[in-house]
Amino acid sequence: MRSIDYILYLIIAFLVAAIPLLEYMTAIPLGIVVGLPTIPIIIVGFLGNLTTVLLLILLVDKIRNINYNRQKQKELVPNAVEDEMMETEQAESHDKTTEAPASAADSDEDDTFISKRRQKARKIWDKYGLPGLTIIGTGILSSHITALMACTFGGNRAYVSIWMTISLAIWSVALGIAVHFGMDALF
């Protein structure tokens, strides 16, 4: 194999690993099957996937900060319409009695709209925390979905980044070794 072909294959592997849902899970086995050396393809697959995961974490953090700043500004500068609405709501609520709490059926209906992946990720988060979600979720779900879930569940950007890096390294090496030594099916 010529060196230009070798570099081209590594670039393609990097790009495949960067695509959500293809990720390292596709790039590493394909690279090894094509005949690329195992260690470079593991490193390239890991770096390609890690790049987009870190970009996703930064994007979610920026969106979270923008929303937080907007809420903060709304609290500091209430407008006249909101003041009038609040006064009428207070007057109406003063005249009315308190309502009964929402029934259990209402909460069950809300739960049916939550995706199964989110429910699974939430159970892992509740049981094992951030390290468990990132390590288990990266193997079961997808690294991008796992990072997104970890951020939406309230994970700190720095900790999510560290644990996603550790998780991707573990799974990339494990998958590369398994494919290299001929395991046909991992899942």
N, CA and C atoms as an extended XYZ file, in Angstrom:
561
Properties=species:S:1:pos:R:3:atomname:S:1:resname:S:1:resid:I:1 pbc="F F F"
N         0.843       -1.167        0.000 N   MET     1
C         0.000        0.000        0.000 CA  MET     1
C         0.894        1.238        0.000 C   MET     1
N         0.595        2.147       -0.891 N   ARG     2
C         1.372        3.383       -0.960 CA  ARG     2
C         1.021        4.284        0.218 C   ARG     2
N         1.945        5.148        0.568 N   SER     3
C         1.722        6.004        1.731 CA  SER     3
C         0.564        6.978        1.522 C   SER     3
N         0.347        7.421        0.285 N   ILE     4
C        -0.769        8.330        0.028 CA  ILE     4
C        -2.097        7.605        0.222 C   ILE     4
N        -2.169        6.334       -0.191 N   ASP     5
C        -3.373        5.538        0.030 CA  ASP     5
C        -3.610        5.323        1.521 C   ASP     5
N        -2.540        5.043        2.224 N   TYR     6
C        -2.610        4.817        3.669 CA  TYR     6
C        -3.166        6.057        4.376 C   TYR     6
N        -2.654        7.224        4.013 N   ILE     7
C        -3.118        8.475        4.620 CA  ILE     7
C        -4.572        8.742        4.244 C   ILE     7
N        -4.935        8.462        2.995 N   LEU     8
C        -6.311        8.655        2.550 CA  LEU     8
C        -7.268        7.751        3.323 C   LEU     8
N        -6.902        6.490        3.524 N   TYR     9
C        -7.732        5.566        4.300 CA  TYR     9
C        -7.892        6.036        5.743 C   TYR     9
N        -6.838        6.568        6.319 N   LEU    10
C        -6.927        7.068        7.694 CA  LEU    10
C        -7.833        8.298        7.778 C   LEU    10
N        -7.769        9.154        6.767 N   ILE    11
C        -8.652       10.326        6.744 CA  ILE    11
C       -10.108        9.890        6.615 C   ILE    11
N       -10.361        8.916        5.759 N   ILE    12
C       -11.720        8.391        5.604 CA  ILE    12
C       -12.194        7.762        6.909 C   ILE    12
N       -11.335        7.006        7.564 N   ALA    13
C       -11.698        6.403        8.853 CA  ALA    13
C       -12.013        7.482        9.889 C   ALA    13
N       -11.238        8.557        9.902 N   PHE    14
C       -11.484        9.674       10.819 CA  PHE    14
C       -12.864       10.277       10.555 C   PHE    14
N       -13.179       10.503        9.286 N   LEU    15
C       -14.464       11.106        8.933 CA  LEU    15
C       -15.635       10.184        9.251 C   LEU    15
N       -15.474        8.891        8.997 N   VAL    16
C       -16.533        7.931        9.335 CA  VAL    16
C       -16.754        7.903       10.841 C   VAL    16
N       -15.680        7.926       11.608 N   ALA    17
C       -15.796        7.913       13.066 CA  ALA    17
C       -16.439        9.187       13.590 C   ALA    17
N       -16.333       10.264       12.853 N   ALA    18
C       -16.911       11.535       13.286 CA  ALA    18
C       -18.408       11.620       13.021 C   ALA    18
N       -18.941       10.747       12.191 N   ILE    19
C       -20.364       10.780       11.850 CA  ILE    19
C       -21.167       10.123       12.967 C   ILE    19
N       -22.152       10.857       13.524 N   PRO    20
C       -22.988       10.260       14.569 CA  PRO    20
C       -23.673        8.989       14.077 C   PRO    20
N       -23.773        8.034       14.940 N   LEU    21
C       -24.358        6.708       14.752 CA  LEU    21
C       -23.469        5.758       13.947 C   LEU    21
N       -22.497        6.237       13.212 N   LEU    22
C       -21.502        5.346       12.604 CA  LEU    22
C       -20.335        5.200       13.573 C   LEU    22
N       -19.770        6.327       13.946 N   GLU    23
C       -18.795        6.452       15.020 CA  GLU    23
C       -17.637        5.469       14.914 C   GLU    23
N       -16.994        5.259       16.035 N   TYR    24
C       -15.867        4.334       16.123 CA  TYR    24
C       -16.323        2.904       15.878 C   TYR    24
N       -17.606        2.617       16.157 N   MET    25
C       -18.145        1.263       16.029 CA  MET    25
C       -18.096        0.763       14.590 C   MET    25
N       -18.102        1.663       13.645 N   THR    26
C       -18.019        1.301       12.233 CA  THR    26
C       -16.618        1.526       11.683 C   THR    26
N       -16.004        2.632       12.055 N   ALA    27
C       -14.707        3.011       11.480 CA  ALA    27
C       -13.601        2.021       11.832 C   ALA    27
N       -13.534        1.605       13.079 N   ILE    28
C       -12.448        0.709       13.501 CA  ILE    28
C       -12.559       -0.664       12.841 C   ILE    28
N       -13.723       -1.332       12.896 N   PRO    29
C       -13.798       -2.635       12.217 CA  PRO    29
C       -13.556       -2.548       10.711 C   PRO    29
N       -14.106       -1.525       10.063 N   LEU    30
C       -13.888       -1.393        8.619 CA  LEU    30
C       -12.422       -1.155        8.293 C   LEU    30
N       -11.772       -0.327        9.086 N   GLY    31
C       -10.348       -0.070        8.862 CA  GLY    31
C        -9.506       -1.318        9.012 C   GLY    31
N        -9.817       -2.128       10.013 N   ILE    32
C        -9.059       -3.365       10.235 CA  ILE    32
C        -9.350       -4.373        9.130 C   ILE    32
N       -10.619       -4.456        8.709 N   VAL    33
C       -10.983       -5.384        7.634 CA  VAL    33
C       -10.319       -4.975        6.322 C   VAL    33
N       -10.201       -3.684        6.060 N   VAL    34
C        -9.554       -3.190        4.843 CA  VAL    34
C        -8.069       -3.517        4.837 C   VAL    34
N        -7.491       -3.687        6.013 N   GLY    35
C        -6.085       -4.046        6.088 CA  GLY    35
C        -5.190       -2.991        6.709 C   GLY    35
N        -5.789       -1.982        7.291 N   LEU    36
C        -4.986       -0.964        7.971 CA  LEU    36
C        -4.455       -1.524        9.288 C   LEU    36
N        -3.307       -1.060        9.723 N   PRO    37
C        -2.766       -1.525       11.004 CA  PRO    37
C        -3.717       -1.179       12.154 C   PRO    37
N        -3.820       -2.089       13.109 N   THR    38
C        -4.798       -1.967       14.186 CA  THR    38
C        -4.589       -0.727       15.049 C   THR    38
N        -3.394       -0.492       15.508 N   ILE    39
C        -3.160        0.617       16.438 CA  ILE    39
C        -3.459        1.975       15.798 C   ILE    39
N        -2.964        2.267       14.592 N   PRO    40
C        -3.323        3.564       13.992 CA  PRO    40
C        -4.820        3.722       13.742 C   PRO    40
N        -5.488        2.654       13.338 N   ILE    41
C        -6.922        2.777       13.066 CA  ILE    41
C        -7.701        2.973       14.360 C   ILE    41
N        -7.269        2.363       15.456 N   ILE    42
C        -7.919        2.599       16.749 CA  ILE    42
C        -7.747        4.062       17.152 C   ILE    42
N        -6.549        4.576       17.007 N   ILE    43
C        -6.280        5.973       17.382 CA  ILE    43
C        -7.086        6.938       16.518 C   ILE    43
N        -7.109        6.705       15.215 N   VAL    44
C        -7.836        7.591       14.301 CA  VAL    44
C        -9.341        7.506       14.548 C   VAL    44
N        -9.866        6.304       14.741 N   GLY    45
C       -11.288        6.145       15.038 CA  GLY    45
C       -11.675        6.833       16.340 C   GLY    45
N       -10.835        6.667       17.345 N   PHE    46
C       -11.060        7.316       18.637 CA  PHE    46
C       -11.060        8.835       18.484 C   PHE    46
N       -10.060        9.374       17.804 N   LEU    47
C        -9.951       10.830       17.654 CA  LEU    47
C       -11.089       11.417       16.813 C   LEU    47
N       -11.500       10.702       15.770 N   GLY    48
C       -12.607       11.180       14.947 CA  GLY    48
C       -13.901       11.263       15.735 C   GLY    48
N       -14.176       10.226       16.511 N   ASN    49
C       -15.388       10.210       17.317 CA  ASN    49
C       -15.310       11.235       18.448 C   ASN    49
N       -14.155       11.319       19.078 N   LEU    50
C       -13.979       12.250       20.193 CA  LEU    50
C       -14.148       13.700       19.745 C   LEU    50
N       -13.692       14.014       18.557 N   THR    51
C       -13.795       15.382       18.045 CA  THR    51
C       -15.243       15.851       18.003 C   THR    51
N       -16.111       15.057       17.406 N   THR    52
C       -17.509       15.484       17.291 CA  THR    52
C       -18.241       15.404       18.627 C   THR    52
N       -17.861       14.471       19.486 N   VAL    53
C       -18.483       14.396       20.811 CA  VAL    53
C       -18.146       15.645       21.621 C   VAL    53
N       -16.891       16.068       21.584 N   LEU    54
C       -16.499       17.275       22.317 CA  LEU    54
C       -17.172       18.518       21.734 C   LEU    54
N       -17.308       18.568       20.417 N   LEU    55
C       -18.026       19.688       19.795 CA  LEU    55
C       -19.493       19.701       20.223 C   LEU    55
N       -20.103       18.530       20.320 N   LEU    56
C       -21.488       18.426       20.775 CA  LEU    56
C       -21.621       18.907       22.219 C   LEU    56
N       -20.697       18.503       23.076 N   ILE    57
C       -20.728       18.926       24.481 CA  ILE    57
C       -20.599       20.445       24.575 C   ILE    57
N       -19.698       21.028       23.798 N   LEU    58
C       -19.542       22.489       23.793 CA  LEU    58
C       -20.804       23.187       23.289 C   LEU    58
N       -21.415       22.632       22.241 N   LEU    59
C       -22.631       23.210       21.690 CA  LEU    59
C       -23.763       23.183       22.718 C   LEU    59
N       -23.950       22.056       23.369 N   VAL    60
C       -25.003       21.942       24.379 CA  VAL    60
C       -24.744       22.913       25.526 C   VAL    60
N       -23.488       23.054       25.922 N   ASP    61
C       -23.145       23.979       27.001 CA  ASP    61
C       -23.422       25.423       26.594 C   ASP    61
N       -23.103       25.780       25.358 N   LYS    62
C       -23.377       27.141       24.871 CA  LYS    62
C       -24.883       27.413       24.851 C   LYS    62
N       -25.663       26.444       24.379 N   ILE    63
C       -27.120       26.602       24.344 CA  ILE    63
C       -27.665       26.742       25.761 C   ILE    63
N       -27.155       25.947       26.676 N   ARG    64
C       -27.577       26.026       28.076 CA  ARG    64
C       -27.261       27.413       28.652 C   ARG    64
N       -26.082       27.947       28.359 N   ASN    65
C       -25.708       29.281       28.845 CA  ASN    65
C       -26.579       30.375       28.237 C   ASN    65
N       -26.887       30.251       26.950 N   ILE    66
C       -27.752       31.239       26.298 CA  ILE    66
C       -29.133       31.234       26.945 C   ILE    66
N       -29.693       30.050       27.168 N   ASN    67
C       -31.004       29.955       27.814 CA  ASN    67
C       -30.968       30.514       29.230 C   ASN    67
N       -29.906       30.226       29.952 N   TYR    68
C       -29.763       30.729       31.319 CA  TYR    68
C       -29.696       32.251       31.327 C   TYR    68
N       -28.924       32.824       30.411 N   ASN    69
C       -28.808       34.285       30.334 CA  ASN    69
C       -30.129       34.937       29.940 C   ASN    69
N       -30.883       34.312       29.050 N   ARG    70
C       -32.192       34.848       28.662 CA  ARG    70
C       -33.149       34.839       29.844 C   ARG    70
N       -33.157       33.749       30.601 N   GLN    71
C       -34.029       33.677       31.771 CA  GLN    71
C       -33.633       34.718       32.808 C   GLN    71
N       -32.344       34.907       32.968 N   LYS    72
C       -31.851       35.885       33.929 CA  LYS    72
C       -32.270       37.294       33.521 C   LYS    72
N       -32.180       37.604       32.221 N   GLN    73
C       -32.578       38.922       31.736 CA  GLN    73
C       -34.078       39.140       31.892 C   GLN    73
N       -34.878       38.102       31.665 N   LYS    74
C       -36.323       38.229       31.826 CA  LYS    74
C       -36.684       38.505       33.281 C   LYS    74
N       -35.960       37.887       34.203 N   GLU    75
C       -36.227       38.114       35.620 CA  GLU    75
C       -35.843       39.528       36.034 C   GLU    75
N       -34.791       40.072       35.439 N   LEU    76
C       -34.323       41.404       35.813 CA  LEU    76
C       -35.161       42.522       35.201 C   LEU    76
N       -35.696       42.308       34.000 N   VAL    77
C       -36.430       43.356       33.293 CA  VAL    77
C       -37.832       42.858       32.944 C   VAL    77
N       -38.745       42.871       33.922 N   PRO    78
C       -40.116       42.469       33.584 CA  PRO    78
C       -40.806       43.601       32.821 C   PRO    78
N       -41.626       43.237       31.863 N   ASN    79
C       -42.305       44.277       31.092 CA  ASN    79
C       -43.701       44.542       31.660 C   ASN    79
N       -44.348       45.551       31.155 N   ALA    80
C       -45.642       45.980       31.687 CA  ALA    80
C       -46.723       44.929       31.474 C   ALA    80
N       -46.694       44.236       30.349 N   VAL    81
C       -47.695       43.206       30.069 CA  VAL    81
C       -47.588       42.079       31.089 C   VAL    81
N       -46.373       41.654       31.392 N   GLU    82
C       -46.188       40.598       32.380 CA  GLU    82
C       -46.659       41.054       33.747 C   GLU    82
N       -46.440       42.327       34.094 N   ASP    83
C       -46.890       42.854       35.381 CA  ASP    83
C       -48.408       42.801       35.491 C   ASP    83
N       -49.106       43.213       34.422 N   GLU    84
C       -50.565       43.180       34.424 CA  GLU    84
C       -51.083       41.755       34.532 C   GLU    84
N       -50.453       40.835       33.792 N   MET    85
C       -50.884       39.441       33.832 CA  MET    85
C       -50.683       38.856       35.221 C   MET    85
N       -49.576       39.184       35.840 N   MET    86
C       -49.307       38.664       37.176 CA  MET    86
C       -50.309       39.217       38.186 C   MET    86
N       -50.690       40.492       38.054 N   GLU    87
C       -51.661       41.079       38.971 CA  GLU    87
C       -53.020       40.412       38.821 C   GLU    87
N       -53.469       40.158       37.575 N   THR    88
C       -54.755       39.498       37.376 CA  THR    88
C       -54.713       38.054       37.836 C   THR    88
N       -53.598       37.364       37.615 N   GLU    89
C       -53.471       35.988       38.088 CA  GLU    89
C       -53.507       35.927       39.603 C   GLU    89
N       -52.864       36.872       40.252 N   GLN    90
C       -52.866       36.893       41.710 CA  GLN    90
C       -54.265       37.164       42.238 C   GLN    90
N       -54.998       38.053       41.582 N   ALA    91
C       -56.360       38.356       42.018 CA  ALA    91
C       -57.266       37.149       41.829 C   ALA    91
N       -57.123       36.465       40.688 N   GLU    92
C       -57.940       35.285       40.433 CA  GLU    92
C       -57.595       34.149       41.382 C   GLU    92
N       -56.333       33.952       41.628 N   SER    93
C       -55.930       32.858       42.513 CA  SER    93
C       -56.341       33.136       43.949 C   SER    93
N       -56.465       34.398       44.306 N   HIS    94
C       -56.891       34.750       45.660 CA  HIS    94
C       -58.354       34.371       45.855 C   HIS    94
N       -59.155       34.515       44.785 N   ASP    95
C       -60.575       34.213       44.861 CA  ASP    95
C       -60.863       32.723       44.770 C   ASP    95
N       -60.024       31.972       44.097 N   LYS    96
C       -60.261       30.543       43.879 CA  LYS    96
C       -59.660       29.708       44.994 C   LYS    96
N       -60.181       28.514       45.126 N   THR    97
C       -59.572       27.574       46.063 CA  THR    97
C       -58.470       26.829       45.352 C   THR    97
N       -57.631       26.165       46.090 N   THR    98
C       -56.523       25.433       45.475 CA  THR    98
C       -57.043       24.214       44.750 C   THR    98
N       -56.377       23.888       43.667 N   GLU    99
C       -56.771       22.734       42.870 CA  GLU    99
C       -56.118       21.478       43.404 C   GLU    99
N       -56.714       20.330       43.072 N   ALA   100
C       -56.136       19.047       43.475 CA  ALA   100
C       -54.894       18.786       42.644 C   ALA   100
N       -53.915       18.069       43.190 N   PRO   101
C       -52.715       17.768       42.416 CA  PRO   101
C       -53.029       16.874       41.225 C   PRO   101
N       -52.166       16.895       40.262 N   ALA   102
C       -52.347       16.095       39.044 CA  ALA   102
C       -52.409       14.620       39.391 C   ALA   102
N       -53.223       13.905       38.650 N   SER   103
C       -53.377       12.480       38.928 CA  SER   103
C       -52.197       11.688       38.394 C   SER   103
N       -52.103       10.446       38.838 N   ALA   104
C       -51.019        9.575       38.394 CA  ALA   104
C       -51.153        9.254       36.910 C   ALA   104
N       -52.389        9.272       36.400 N   ALA   105
C       -52.601        8.977       34.983 CA  ALA   105
C       -51.952       10.037       34.102 C   ALA   105
N       -51.999       11.291       34.537 N   ASP   106
C       -51.360       12.356       33.764 CA  ASP   106
C       -49.866       12.136       33.657 C   ASP   106
N       -49.235       11.742       34.754 N   SER   107
C       -47.790       11.527       34.708 CA  SER   107
C       -47.446       10.304       33.869 C   SER   107
N       -48.326        9.293       33.857 N   ASP   108
C       -48.081        8.119       33.019 CA  ASP   108
C       -48.136        8.485       31.539 C   ASP   108
N       -49.072        9.384       31.176 N   GLU   109
C       -49.166        9.815       29.786 CA  GLU   109
C       -47.899       10.551       29.368 C   GLU   109
N       -47.359       11.374       30.254 N   ASP   110
C       -46.127       12.093       29.944 CA  ASP   110
C       -44.966       11.131       29.744 C   ASP   110
N       -44.914       10.069       30.550 N   ASP   111
C       -43.822        9.110       30.447 CA  ASP   111
C       -43.841        8.350       29.127 C   ASP   111
N       -45.024        8.171       28.538 N   THR   112
C       -45.089        7.425       27.289 CA  THR   112
C       -44.455        8.193       26.139 C   THR   112
N       -44.368        9.504       26.260 N   PHE   113
C       -43.784       10.315       25.199 CA  PHE   113
C       -42.263       10.349       25.260 C   PHE   113
N       -41.698        9.939       26.371 N   ILE   114
C       -40.241        9.935       26.503 CA  ILE   114
C       -39.712        8.712       25.768 C   ILE   114
N       -38.678        8.914       25.006 N   SER   115
C       -38.152        7.811       24.212 CA  SER   115
C       -37.571        6.723       25.097 C   SER   115
N       -37.521        5.519       24.561 N   LYS   116
C       -36.966        4.396       25.313 CA  LYS   116
C       -35.483        4.590       25.586 C   LYS   116
N       -34.761        5.174       24.646 N   ARG   117
C       -33.328        5.412       24.864 CA  ARG   117
C       -33.111        6.386       26.012 C   ARG   117
N       -33.930        7.409       26.072 N   ARG   118
C       -33.801        8.383       27.155 CA  ARG   118
C       -34.137        7.726       28.494 C   ARG   118
N       -35.163        6.884       28.511 N   GLN   119
C       -35.508        6.183       29.748 CA  GLN   119
C       -34.371        5.274       30.189 C   GLN   119
N       -33.789        4.554       29.236 N   LYS   120
C       -32.679        3.662       29.560 CA  LYS   120
C       -31.489        4.456       30.082 C   LYS   120
N       -31.185        5.562       29.422 N   ALA   121
C       -30.072        6.408       29.854 CA  ALA   121
C       -30.344        7.002       31.229 C   ALA   121
N       -31.576        7.386       31.496 N   ARG   122
C       -31.916        7.970       32.802 CA  ARG   122
C       -31.769        6.938       33.915 C   ARG   122
N       -32.161        5.687       33.640 N   LYS   123
C       -31.984        4.629       34.644 CA  LYS   123
C       -30.507        4.410       34.952 C   LYS   123
N       -29.682        4.393       33.924 N   ILE   124
C       -28.234        4.227       34.129 CA  ILE   124
C       -27.685        5.419       34.903 C   ILE   124
N       -28.127        6.623       34.555 N   TRP   125
C       -27.669        7.838       35.246 CA  TRP   125
C       -28.037        7.775       36.732 C   TRP   125
N       -29.287        7.390       37.012 N   ASP   126
C       -29.733        7.331       38.403 CA  ASP   126
C       -28.984        6.275       39.201 C   ASP   126
N       -28.657        5.172       38.553 N   LYS   127
C       -28.015        4.068       39.269 CA  LYS   127
C       -26.503        4.236       39.388 C   LYS   127
N       -25.836        4.639       38.315 N   TYR   128
C       -24.371        4.655       38.290 CA  TYR   128
C       -23.754        6.048       38.173 C   TYR   128
N       -24.562        7.061       37.923 N   GLY   129
C       -24.032        8.414       37.796 CA  GLY   129
C       -23.382        8.659       36.443 C   GLY   129
N       -22.630        9.729       36.377 N   LEU   130
C       -21.979       10.128       35.126 CA  LEU   130
C       -20.989        9.092       34.602 C   LEU   130
N       -20.094        8.545       35.447 N   PRO   131
C       -19.160        7.538       34.920 CA  PRO   131
C       -19.876        6.314       34.340 C   PRO   131
N       -20.899        5.856       35.027 N   GLY   132
C       -21.644        4.698       34.537 CA  GLY   132
C       -22.359        4.975       33.233 C   GLY   132
N       -22.997        6.145       33.151 N   LEU   133
C       -23.712        6.487       31.921 CA  LEU   133
C       -22.762        6.578       30.742 C   LEU   133
N       -21.623        7.232       30.932 N   THR   134
C       -20.709        7.405       29.803 CA  THR   134
C       -20.091        6.087       29.361 C   THR   134
N       -19.716        5.249       30.299 N   ILE   135
C       -19.074        3.982       29.927 CA  ILE   135
C       -20.091        2.984       29.387 C   ILE   135
N       -21.215        2.822       30.074 N   ILE   136
C       -22.227        1.860       29.622 CA  ILE   136
C       -22.950        2.394       28.387 C   ILE   136
N       -23.330        3.666       28.416 N   GLY   137
C       -24.094        4.252       27.317 CA  GLY   137
C       -23.345        4.293       26.002 C   GLY   137
N       -22.036        4.519       26.061 N   THR   138
C       -21.250        4.568       24.828 CA  THR   138
C       -21.252        3.216       24.129 C   THR   138
N       -21.260        2.141       24.887 N   GLY   139
C       -21.288        0.810       24.291 CA  GLY   139
C       -22.674        0.379       23.856 C   GLY   139
N       -23.696        0.748       24.635 N   ILE   140
C       -25.059        0.304       24.351 CA  ILE   140
C       -25.765        1.229       23.361 C   ILE   140
N       -25.691        2.513       23.600 N   LEU   141
C       -26.420        3.470       22.769 CA  LEU   141
C       -25.524        3.990       21.657 C   LEU   141
N       -25.000        5.150       21.873 N   SER   142
C       -24.135        5.827       20.916 CA  SER   142
C       -23.384        6.877       21.710 C   SER   142
N       -22.181        7.192       21.316 N   SER   143
C       -21.412        8.167       22.091 CA  SER   143
C       -22.037        9.559       22.013 C   SER   143
N       -22.600        9.919       20.883 N   HIS   144
C       -23.212       11.236       20.746 CA  HIS   144
C       -24.498       11.326       21.570 C   HIS   144
N       -25.312       10.301       21.518 N   ILE   145
C       -26.538       10.282       22.317 CA  ILE   145
C       -26.193       10.273       23.798 C   ILE   145
N       -25.183        9.491       24.172 N   THR   146
C       -24.765        9.431       25.570 CA  THR   146
C       -24.274       10.789       26.056 C   THR   146
N       -23.468       11.462       25.269 N   ALA   147
C       -22.970       12.788       25.658 CA  ALA   147
C       -24.115       13.786       25.774 C   ALA   147
N       -25.048       13.725       24.849 N   LEU   148
C       -26.202       14.613       24.895 CA  LEU   148
C       -27.036       14.353       26.143 C   LEU   148
N       -27.274       13.091       26.445 N   MET   149
C       -28.043       12.741       27.644 CA  MET   149
C       -27.319       13.186       28.910 C   MET   149
N       -26.019       12.964       28.970 N   ALA   150
C       -25.256       13.361       30.157 CA  ALA   150
C       -25.333       14.868       30.371 C   ALA   150
N       -25.296       15.623       29.293 N   CYS   151
C       -25.404       17.086       29.418 CA  CYS   151
C       -26.810       17.510       29.831 C   CYS   151
N       -27.833       16.884       29.253 N   THR   152
C       -29.202       17.274       29.590 CA  THR   152
C       -29.604       16.820       30.983 C   THR   152
N       -28.978       15.786       31.500 N   PHE   153
C       -29.269       15.352       32.866 CA  PHE   153
C       -28.559       16.218       33.900 C   PHE   153
N       -27.799       17.196       33.452 N   GLY   154
C       -27.168       18.130       34.373 CA  GLY   154
C       -25.691       17.928       34.588 C   GLY   154
N       -25.052       17.131       33.754 N   GLY   155
C       -23.624       16.896       33.906 CA  GLY   155
C       -22.795       18.134       33.595 C   GLY   155
N       -21.736       18.321       34.334 N   ASN   156
C       -20.799       19.420       34.116 CA  ASN   156
C       -20.034       19.165       32.818 C   ASN   156
N       -19.820       20.216       32.036 N   ARG   157
C       -19.152       20.076       30.735 CA  ARG   157
C       -17.778       19.430       30.860 C   ARG   157
N       -17.009       19.846       31.843 N   ALA   158
C       -15.651       19.305       32.007 CA  ALA   158
C       -15.694       17.827       32.379 C   ALA   158
N       -16.566       17.469       33.316 N   TYR   159
C       -16.647       16.069       33.736 CA  TYR   159
C       -17.204       15.172       32.631 C   TYR   159
N       -18.196       15.674       31.912 N   VAL   160
C       -18.739       14.895       30.790 CA  VAL   160
C       -17.652       14.681       29.745 C   VAL   160
N       -16.863       15.703       29.463 N   SER   161
C       -15.775       15.581       28.481 CA  SER   161
C       -14.736       14.566       28.932 C   SER   161
N       -14.349       14.632       30.195 N   ILE   162
C       -13.345       13.691       30.720 CA  ILE   162
C       -13.865       12.262       30.660 C   ILE   162
N       -15.085       12.049       31.144 N   TRP   163
C       -15.613       10.685       31.170 CA  TRP   163
C       -15.933       10.149       29.778 C   TRP   163
N       -16.342       11.013       28.863 N   MET   164
C       -16.563       10.557       27.489 CA  MET   164
C       -15.242       10.187       26.830 C   MET   164
N       -14.177       10.916       27.121 N   THR   165
C       -12.852       10.578       26.585 CA  THR   165
C       -12.404        9.221       27.101 C   THR   165
N       -12.561        8.999       28.400 N   ILE   166
C       -12.186        7.706       28.996 CA  ILE   166
C       -13.018        6.587       28.389 C   ILE   166
N       -14.315        6.809       28.294 N   SER   167
C       -15.214        5.788       27.758 CA  SER   167
C       -14.896        5.456       26.303 C   SER   167
N       -14.691        6.481       25.487 N   LEU   168
C       -14.359        6.231       24.079 CA  LEU   168
C       -13.031        5.510       23.936 C   LEU   168
N       -12.072        5.841       24.783 N   ALA   169
C       -10.779        5.145       24.731 CA  ALA   169
C       -10.956        3.669       25.072 C   ALA   169
N       -11.710        3.386       26.127 N   ILE   170
C       -11.939        1.991       26.535 CA  ILE   170
C       -12.634        1.218       25.420 C   ILE   170
N       -13.734        1.770       24.898 N   TRP   171
C       -14.504        1.056       23.883 CA  TRP   171
C       -13.747        0.935       22.556 C   TRP   171
N       -12.987        1.945       22.196 N   SER   172
C       -12.213        1.876       20.948 CA  SER   172
C       -11.151        0.794       21.020 C   SER   172
N       -10.424        0.750       22.124 N   VAL   173
C        -9.380       -0.273       22.291 CA  VAL   173
C       -10.011       -1.660       22.359 C   VAL   173
N       -11.097       -1.800       23.122 N   ALA   174
C       -11.753       -3.109       23.242 CA  ALA   174
C       -12.269       -3.592       21.889 C   ALA   174
N       -12.901       -2.711       21.138 N   LEU   175
C       -13.418       -3.093       19.824 CA  LEU   175
C       -12.286       -3.414       18.861 C   LEU   175
N       -11.236       -2.608       18.867 N   GLY   176
C       -10.091       -2.855       17.983 CA  GLY   176
C        -9.422       -4.186       18.268 C   GLY   176
N        -9.231       -4.502       19.548 N   ILE   177
C        -8.618       -5.783       19.921 CA  ILE   177
C        -9.528       -6.940       19.535 C   ILE   177
N       -10.838       -6.792       19.799 N   ALA   178
C       -11.780       -7.863       19.468 CA  ALA   178
C       -11.807       -8.139       17.968 C   ALA   178
N       -11.857       -7.099       17.166 N   VAL   179
C       -11.884       -7.287       15.711 CA  VAL   179
C       -10.547       -7.829       15.225 C   VAL   179
N        -9.465       -7.318       15.777 N   HIS   180
C        -8.136       -7.778       15.375 CA  HIS   180
C        -7.972       -9.277       15.618 C   HIS   180
N        -8.455       -9.750       16.733 N   PHE   181
C        -8.307      -11.167       17.046 CA  PHE   181
C        -9.455      -12.019       16.524 C   PHE   181
N       -10.312      -11.457       15.707 N   GLY   182
C       -11.270      -12.257       14.963 CA  GLY   182
C       -12.617      -12.488       15.593 C   GLY   182
N       -12.992      -11.726       16.594 N   MET   183
C       -14.354      -11.886       17.112 CA  MET   183
C       -15.315      -11.312       16.089 C   MET   183
N       -16.261      -12.101       15.666 N   ASP   184
C       -17.187      -11.652       14.631 CA  ASP   184
C       -18.322      -10.809       15.196 C   ASP   184
N       -18.813      -11.166       16.360 N   ALA   185
C       -19.972      -10.454       16.897 CA  ALA   185
C       -19.718      -10.041       18.336 C   ALA   185
N       -19.871       -8.769       18.590 N   LEU   186
C       -19.751       -8.274       19.962 CA  LEU   186
C       -21.112       -8.056       20.589 C   LEU   186
N       -22.070       -7.729       19.800 N   PHE   187
C       -23.359       -7.339       20.358 CA  PHE   187
C       -24.351       -8.449       20.187 C   PHE   187
